[in-house]
Amino acid sequence: MQFTELTTEEFERFTVEHFSHFTQTIENYRLKTESGVETYLVGVKSDGDVRAACLVTLSPVMKIYKYAYTNRGPVMDYSDKRVFDVFFEGLNAFLKPKKVMYLRVDPYEAMNERDHDGNITEDLGVRYIFDYFDSQGFKHDGFTKGFDPVIQIRWHSVLDLKDRSPKELLDNMDSLRKRNIKKAEKLGLHIKFLDLDEIDVFRKFMKDTSEMKSFIDRDDEFYISRKKHFKDKVLIPMVYVDLEDYTQSTKKDKEKLEKNIEKAQKAVEKDPSNEKQKKKIVNLTDQLKNINDKFIEGEALLKAHGKELPVASAYYFITPHEVVYLAGGTDNRYRHFAGSYLIQWQMINYALEHNIDLYNFYGISGDFTEDAEDYGVIQFKKGFNAKVNEYVGDFIKPVNKQAYALYKGLNKVRTKLGK
């Protein structure tokens, strides 16, 4: 068993066959290398068989040094101590001559499953990982909460699809999710997938949403470059209202209600004591008012926007292991169309149709109180009957101990001066 560099074919085969994050894919390797990032494919082989694989990037720090990052890797069976030791001993030796100051590792390994109130529902029994990293000279970077522009989020909201049917998944959602999915389907919303040259439509939704909710979004280049390199493994669904269909549908509903009201009125004329029909008239009249409002809105929107009205869009990574909902935005003026719910439901069904067992709603803060910055997002994901994966977090190892000590000392000085 030995640590070695892997060919692109070996790396791709292993990461397709073993559970891995979208950052540990051959598409991301091509993205990194074509972007000029120093990137290596490394792993462990035994008798010709790959036992571990990892995409590792090197980035400048303090001008003459670099730091190495595994970005949700390596992909391996972490319980196999022998493979673990061979990999990290080999990686350390591999990085030393490359002027690497320190190594950051953030395994894609969950330690706990929780509910969306923060309660642990299952300890996944991976505490040994902390001892394994400690034995290799790593220091754990803490059980972090919240969002960081550099460090990967430690909490994901995920929906297990294995052996589930669409009906079962829908039945297990809360009433708001069910109602809005059915509402979007009833309104006749449609979904199409945006190509690279249409990505500005998605970006507009994201910019509007980030401004409204006061969060910092990734830049245009992030989304463009990944769609360019991941191709059909990045999907950008956009939901729109066919306003011609919408106005015709509401017109038919309006005419049907008017006929039912007329029928009830005739029944009351024949029998003025018919309280049932009187109540029916009141209820139908309220419904007619709502339908009239929709009809007027539809005609106005059709005149202003033409046939298609985009209302929401989202950005997904697709791997053999999971469908990852990375980001999404909605035009706040048209939230009542419930477009974002239709996107989620359609992409859940996409995963089912492609035999992908995990639907990943992606990052949440890990703060489950009502004061959480993403409390509304947590409640949104909770409503789909998702669970929370709490990951083990980041581990850091000095490769050049003297340089790393100097680096840490300078950072402390900067922090004090900045106060």
C-alpha positions as CSV (number, residue, x, y, z in Angstrom):
1,M,0.0,0.0,0.0
2,Q,1.5,3.3,-1.0
3,F,0.7,7.0,-1.4
4,T,0.8,8.1,-5.0
5,E,-0.4,10.6,-7.6
6,L,-3.4,9.4,-9.5
7,T,-4.3,9.6,-13.1
8,T,-7.4,11.6,-14.0
9,E,-9.1,8.2,-15.0
10,E,-8.2,6.7,-11.6
11,F,-9.5,9.7,-9.7
12,E,-12.7,10.0,-11.7
13,R,-13.5,6.3,-11.4
14,F,-13.0,6.2,-7.6
15,T,-14.9,9.4,-6.8
16,V,-17.8,8.3,-9.0
17,E,-18.0,4.9,-7.2
18,H,-17.5,6.3,-3.7
19,F,-19.5,9.0,-1.9
20,S,-17.9,12.4,-2.6
21,H,-18.6,16.1,-2.7
22,F,-18.9,18.0,-6.0
23,T,-15.5,19.6,-5.2
24,Q,-13.9,16.2,-5.4
25,T,-14.8,15.6,-9.0
26,I,-12.8,15.5,-12.3
27,E,-14.9,18.6,-13.4
28,N,-13.6,20.6,-10.5
29,Y,-10.0,19.4,-11.2
30,R,-10.3,20.7,-14.8
31,L,-11.8,24.0,-13.5
32,K,-8.9,24.5,-11.0
33,T,-6.1,23.6,-13.5
34,E,-7.5,25.7,-16.3
35,S,-7.9,28.6,-13.8
36,G,-4.2,28.4,-13.0
37,V,-4.6,26.9,-9.5
38,E,-1.8,24.5,-8.5
39,T,-3.8,21.3,-8.2
40,Y,-2.9,17.6,-7.7
41,L,-4.8,14.3,-7.7
42,V,-3.4,12.1,-5.0
43,G,-4.4,8.9,-3.2
44,V,-3.5,5.5,-1.9
45,K,-3.2,2.4,-4.0
46,S,-2.9,-1.3,-2.9
47,D,-2.0,-4.0,-5.4
48,G,-3.1,-1.6,-8.2
49,D,-6.5,-0.8,-6.6
50,V,-7.2,2.8,-5.5
51,R,-8.2,2.9,-1.8
52,A,-8.3,6.7,-1.3
53,A,-8.5,9.7,-3.7
54,C,-8.2,13.5,-3.2
55,L,-8.0,16.7,-5.1
56,V,-5.6,19.0,-3.3
57,T,-5.0,22.7,-4.2
58,L,-2.1,24.8,-3.2
59,S,-2.5,28.6,-2.8
60,P,0.1,31.4,-1.9
61,V,0.5,32.6,1.6
62,M,3.2,35.1,2.8
63,K,4.6,35.3,-0.7
64,I,7.1,32.5,-0.6
65,Y,4.9,29.8,1.1
66,K,1.7,28.0,0.2
67,Y,-1.1,26.4,2.1
68,A,-2.7,23.1,0.9
69,Y,-6.4,22.4,1.0
70,T,-8.3,19.1,0.4
71,N,-11.8,20.7,0.0
72,R,-14.2,18.1,1.4
73,G,-11.6,15.4,0.9
74,P,-10.0,12.9,0.9
75,V,-12.5,10.4,-0.4
76,M,-11.8,7.2,1.6
77,D,-13.1,4.8,4.2
78,Y,-12.0,6.9,7.3
79,S,-12.5,3.9,9.6
80,D,-9.6,2.1,7.8
81,K,-6.7,3.3,10.0
82,R,-4.0,1.9,7.7
83,V,-5.3,3.7,4.6
84,F,-5.8,6.8,6.7
85,D,-2.2,6.8,8.0
86,V,-0.6,5.9,4.6
87,F,-2.6,8.8,3.0
88,F,-1.7,11.5,5.5
89,E,1.9,10.5,6.0
90,G,2.3,10.3,2.3
91,L,0.6,13.7,1.7
92,N,2.8,15.4,4.3
93,A,5.9,14.1,2.6
94,F,4.5,15.1,-0.8
95,L,3.8,18.7,0.3
96,K,7.0,19.4,2.1
97,P,9.2,20.1,-0.9
98,K,6.5,22.3,-2.5
99,K,7.0,25.0,0.2
100,V,3.7,24.2,1.9
101,M,3.4,26.0,5.2
102,Y,0.2,24.2,6.5
103,L,-2.5,21.8,5.4
104,R,-6.3,22.2,5.9
105,V,-8.5,19.1,5.7
106,D,-12.3,19.2,6.0
107,P,-13.6,15.7,5.5
108,Y,-17.1,15.2,4.0
109,E,-18.0,13.0,7.1
110,A,-21.0,13.7,9.2
111,M,-20.6,13.1,13.0
112,N,-24.3,13.6,14.0
113,E,-27.7,13.6,12.5
114,R,-30.0,16.2,14.0
115,D,-33.5,17.5,13.6
116,H,-34.1,21.1,12.6
117,D,-34.6,22.1,16.2
118,G,-30.9,21.1,16.8
119,N,-31.6,17.8,18.7
120,I,-29.3,14.9,18.0
121,T,-31.3,12.1,16.5
122,E,-28.3,9.8,15.8
123,D,-24.7,9.7,16.7
124,L,-23.0,8.3,13.6
125,G,-20.1,6.8,15.6
126,V,-17.2,8.6,13.9
127,R,-15.5,10.0,17.0
128,Y,-12.4,8.0,16.2
129,I,-11.7,10.4,13.4
130,F,-10.6,13.0,15.9
131,D,-8.1,10.6,17.4
132,Y,-6.8,9.6,14.0
133,F,-6.1,13.2,13.0
134,D,-4.6,13.9,16.3
135,S,-2.1,11.0,15.9
136,Q,-1.1,12.6,12.5
137,G,-0.3,15.9,14.1
138,F,-3.5,17.8,13.2
139,K,-5.4,20.2,15.4
140,H,-9.1,20.4,15.2
141,D,-10.3,23.9,14.2
142,G,-13.4,23.8,16.4
143,F,-17.1,23.0,16.3
144,T,-18.0,26.1,14.3
145,K,-21.4,27.6,13.6
146,G,-22.4,30.3,11.2
147,F,-21.1,31.2,7.7
148,D,-17.6,31.9,6.6
149,P,-16.5,33.2,3.2
150,V,-13.5,30.8,3.1
151,I,-14.3,27.8,5.4
152,Q,-16.9,25.3,4.2
153,I,-20.1,25.3,6.2
154,R,-20.3,22.6,8.9
155,W,-24.0,22.0,8.7
156,H,-26.2,20.7,5.8
157,S,-29.9,20.1,5.6
158,V,-30.5,16.9,3.6
159,L,-33.4,14.7,2.5
160,D,-32.9,11.0,2.2
161,L,-34.5,9.7,-0.9
162,K,-33.4,6.1,-0.8
163,D,-36.4,3.7,-1.4
164,R,-38.8,6.6,-1.1
165,S,-41.7,7.4,-3.5
166,P,-42.8,10.9,-4.6
167,K,-46.1,10.3,-2.8
168,E,-44.3,9.3,0.5
169,L,-42.0,12.3,0.3
170,L,-44.9,14.7,-0.4
171,D,-47.0,13.2,2.4
172,N,-44.2,13.7,4.9
173,M,-43.9,17.4,4.2
174,D,-45.6,20.0,6.4
175,S,-48.9,21.5,5.2
176,L,-47.3,24.7,3.9
177,R,-44.9,22.8,1.6
178,K,-47.7,20.6,0.3
179,R,-50.0,23.5,-0.2
180,N,-47.5,25.6,-2.1
181,I,-46.3,22.8,-4.3
182,K,-49.9,22.0,-5.2
183,K,-50.6,25.7,-5.7
184,A,-47.6,26.1,-8.1
185,E,-48.8,23.0,-10.1
186,K,-52.4,24.3,-10.2
187,L,-51.2,27.7,-11.5
188,G,-49.6,26.0,-14.4
189,L,-46.1,27.1,-13.7
190,H,-43.4,25.8,-16.0
191,I,-39.7,25.0,-15.6
192,K,-36.9,25.2,-18.1
193,F,-33.1,24.9,-17.6
194,L,-30.9,27.8,-18.4
195,D,-27.8,27.5,-20.5
196,L,-24.5,29.3,-19.9
197,D,-25.5,32.2,-22.2
198,E,-28.7,32.7,-20.1
199,I,-27.1,32.7,-16.7
200,D,-27.7,36.4,-16.3
201,V,-31.4,35.6,-15.7
202,F,-30.4,33.5,-12.6
203,R,-27.9,36.1,-11.5
204,K,-30.6,38.8,-11.5
205,F,-32.7,36.7,-9.1
206,M,-29.7,36.1,-6.8
207,K,-28.7,39.8,-6.8
208,D,-32.3,40.8,-5.9
209,T,-32.6,38.2,-3.2
210,S,-29.2,38.9,-1.7
211,E,-30.0,42.6,-1.5
212,M,-33.4,42.0,0.0
213,K,-32.2,39.5,2.6
214,S,-28.8,41.2,3.2
215,F,-26.4,38.3,2.5
216,I,-23.2,38.3,0.5
217,D,-23.6,36.2,-2.7
218,R,-20.8,34.6,-4.7
219,D,-19.6,36.6,-7.7
220,D,-20.7,36.1,-11.3
221,E,-17.5,34.3,-12.2
222,F,-18.1,31.6,-9.6
223,Y,-21.4,30.6,-11.2
224,I,-20.2,31.1,-14.8
225,S,-17.0,29.1,-14.5
226,R,-18.7,26.1,-12.8
227,K,-21.4,25.9,-15.4
228,K,-18.8,26.2,-18.1
229,H,-16.7,23.3,-16.7
230,F,-19.3,21.1,-15.0
231,K,-21.6,21.4,-18.1
232,D,-24.8,19.2,-17.6
233,K,-23.6,18.4,-14.1
234,V,-24.7,21.9,-13.1
235,L,-28.4,22.5,-13.6
236,I,-30.0,26.0,-13.4
237,P,-33.8,25.6,-13.3
238,M,-35.9,28.7,-13.9
239,V,-39.6,28.7,-13.2
240,Y,-41.9,30.9,-15.2
241,V,-45.6,31.6,-15.6
242,D,-47.1,31.2,-19.0
243,L,-49.3,34.3,-18.8
244,E,-51.5,33.3,-21.7
245,D,-52.3,30.0,-20.0
246,Y,-52.6,31.7,-16.7
247,T,-55.2,34.3,-17.9
248,Q,-57.1,31.6,-19.8
249,S,-57.2,29.4,-16.8
250,T,-58.3,32.1,-14.4
251,K,-60.9,33.2,-17.0
252,K,-62.4,29.7,-17.0
253,D,-62.4,29.6,-13.2
254,K,-64.1,33.0,-13.1
255,E,-66.8,31.8,-15.6
256,K,-67.3,28.6,-13.6
257,L,-67.8,30.5,-10.3
258,E,-70.2,33.0,-11.9
259,K,-72.3,30.1,-13.2
260,N,-72.3,28.4,-9.7
261,I,-73.3,31.7,-8.1
262,E,-76.1,32.2,-10.6
263,K,-77.3,28.7,-9.9
264,A,-77.3,29.2,-6.1
265,Q,-79.1,32.5,-6.5
266,K,-81.9,30.8,-8.5
267,A,-82.2,28.2,-5.8
268,V,-82.6,31.0,-3.2
269,E,-85.2,32.7,-5.4
270,K,-87.2,29.5,-5.4
271,D,-86.7,28.9,-1.7
272,P,-85.8,32.1,0.3
273,S,-85.3,30.0,3.4
274,N,-82.5,27.9,1.9
275,E,-79.6,28.9,4.2
276,K,-77.3,26.4,2.7
277,Q,-77.5,28.1,-0.7
278,K,-77.2,31.5,0.9
279,K,-73.9,30.5,2.6
280,K,-72.8,29.1,-0.7
281,I,-73.3,32.4,-2.4
282,V,-71.2,34.2,0.2
283,N,-68.4,31.7,-0.1
284,L,-68.5,31.7,-3.9
285,T,-68.6,35.5,-4.0
286,D,-65.4,35.7,-1.9
287,Q,-63.8,33.2,-4.3
288,L,-64.9,35.2,-7.3
289,K,-63.3,38.3,-5.9
290,N,-60.0,36.5,-5.6
291,I,-60.3,35.0,-9.1
292,N,-61.1,38.5,-10.4
293,D,-58.0,39.9,-8.8
294,K,-55.9,37.1,-10.4
295,F,-57.5,37.7,-13.8
296,I,-56.8,41.4,-13.6
297,E,-53.2,40.7,-12.5
298,G,-52.7,38.2,-15.3
299,E,-53.9,40.5,-18.0
300,A,-51.7,43.4,-16.7
301,L,-48.6,41.1,-16.5
302,L,-49.3,39.7,-19.9
303,K,-49.4,43.2,-21.3
304,A,-46.2,44.3,-19.5
305,H,-44.1,41.2,-19.9
306,G,-45.4,39.2,-22.8
307,K,-46.1,35.4,-22.7
308,E,-43.4,34.3,-20.2
309,L,-42.9,35.8,-16.7
310,P,-39.8,34.4,-14.9
311,V,-40.4,34.2,-11.1
312,A,-37.6,32.2,-9.6
313,S,-34.4,30.3,-10.4
314,A,-31.8,28.1,-8.7
315,Y,-28.4,26.6,-9.1
316,Y,-27.6,22.8,-8.6
317,F,-24.7,20.5,-8.7
318,I,-25.4,17.0,-9.8
319,T,-23.2,14.0,-8.8
320,P,-23.9,10.3,-8.8
321,H,-24.4,10.6,-5.0
322,E,-26.5,13.7,-4.4
323,V,-28.4,16.6,-6.0
324,V,-27.1,19.7,-4.3
325,Y,-29.2,22.9,-4.1
326,L,-26.4,25.5,-3.9
327,A,-28.4,28.7,-4.2
328,G,-31.7,30.1,-5.3
329,G,-33.5,33.4,-5.8
330,T,-37.1,34.6,-6.2
331,D,-38.6,37.9,-7.6
332,N,-40.2,39.1,-4.4
333,R,-43.0,40.8,-6.4
334,Y,-44.2,37.3,-7.6
335,R,-43.6,35.2,-4.5
336,H,-47.3,34.4,-4.4
337,F,-46.8,32.1,-7.4
338,A,-44.7,29.8,-5.2
339,G,-42.1,29.2,-7.9
340,S,-39.3,28.3,-5.5
341,Y,-41.4,25.4,-4.1
342,L,-42.0,24.0,-7.6
343,I,-38.2,24.1,-8.3
344,Q,-37.5,22.1,-5.1
345,W,-40.2,19.6,-5.9
346,Q,-39.1,19.1,-9.5
347,M,-35.5,18.7,-8.5
348,I,-36.4,16.2,-5.8
349,N,-38.2,14.2,-8.5
350,Y,-35.2,14.6,-10.8
351,A,-33.1,12.9,-8.2
352,L,-35.6,10.1,-7.8
353,E,-35.8,9.6,-11.6
354,H,-31.9,9.4,-11.8
355,N,-31.6,7.0,-8.8
356,I,-29.7,9.6,-6.7
357,D,-30.3,8.8,-3.0
358,L,-29.6,12.2,-1.4
359,Y,-31.2,15.6,-2.0
360,N,-29.0,18.2,-0.3
361,F,-30.6,21.6,0.6
362,Y,-27.0,22.6,1.6
363,G,-25.8,24.9,4.2
364,I,-27.4,26.2,7.3
365,S,-25.8,28.1,10.2
366,G,-26.2,25.5,12.9
367,D,-27.9,28.0,15.1
368,F,-31.4,26.7,15.7
369,T,-32.7,29.6,17.8
370,E,-35.2,32.1,16.5
371,D,-32.4,34.7,16.6
372,A,-30.4,32.8,13.9
373,E,-29.5,34.8,10.8
374,D,-31.0,32.1,8.6
375,Y,-33.9,31.1,10.8
376,G,-36.4,31.5,8.0
377,V,-34.2,29.3,5.7
378,I,-34.0,26.6,8.4
379,Q,-37.8,26.6,8.7
380,F,-38.1,26.4,4.9
381,K,-35.9,23.3,4.7
382,K,-37.4,21.8,7.9
383,G,-40.8,21.8,6.2
384,F,-39.6,19.3,3.6
385,N,-39.0,16.8,6.4
386,A,-35.2,17.1,5.9
387,K,-32.7,16.2,8.5
388,V,-29.5,18.0,9.5
389,N,-26.0,16.5,8.9
390,E,-23.4,18.0,11.3
391,Y,-19.9,17.5,9.9
392,V,-16.7,16.8,11.8
393,G,-15.2,20.2,10.8
394,D,-11.7,21.3,9.8
395,F,-8.3,19.9,10.8
396,I,-5.1,21.9,10.4
397,K,-1.5,20.6,10.3
398,P,1.7,22.6,10.1
399,V,3.9,21.2,7.3
400,N,6.6,23.8,8.0
401,K,6.3,24.3,11.7
402,Q,8.7,27.3,12.0
403,A,7.0,29.2,9.2
404,Y,3.5,28.4,10.5
405,A,4.5,29.6,14.0
406,L,5.7,32.9,12.5
407,Y,2.5,33.1,10.4
408,K,0.3,32.6,13.4
409,G,2.3,35.1,15.4
410,L,1.9,37.8,12.7
411,N,-1.8,37.1,12.5
412,K,-2.1,37.7,16.3
413,V,-0.2,41.0,16.0
414,R,-2.5,42.1,13.1
415,T,-5.6,41.2,15.1
416,K,-4.4,43.3,18.1
417,L,-3.5,46.2,15.9
418,G,-6.9,46.0,14.2
419,K,-8.8,46.3,17.5
